[in-house]
């Protein structure tokens, strides 16, 4: 595979993720809009969204580089390890988003509803 076809393949993979990229960018806009009101939640959400956005770009690039660097019987092992590493990073990003849902929430007082 030539360098230009590798770049075209990577760009195609990133382009196929365009709906996800747009949602992540919209989420970052919401983070910026709410940072002054909910700083802890916005910081956690921003970190999670930025990591997920980075993964959209890094995953096809790294898999392309690994695919060109390794061959034979080791390629499946390396792809498996790299994929597992990306899944760990994605899990951390999702954990940050879950934390952001519950951060900066007011404490409930006994006998008084939060609404």
Order of alpha helices (4+ residues) and beta strands (2+ residues): alpha-alpha-alpha-alpha
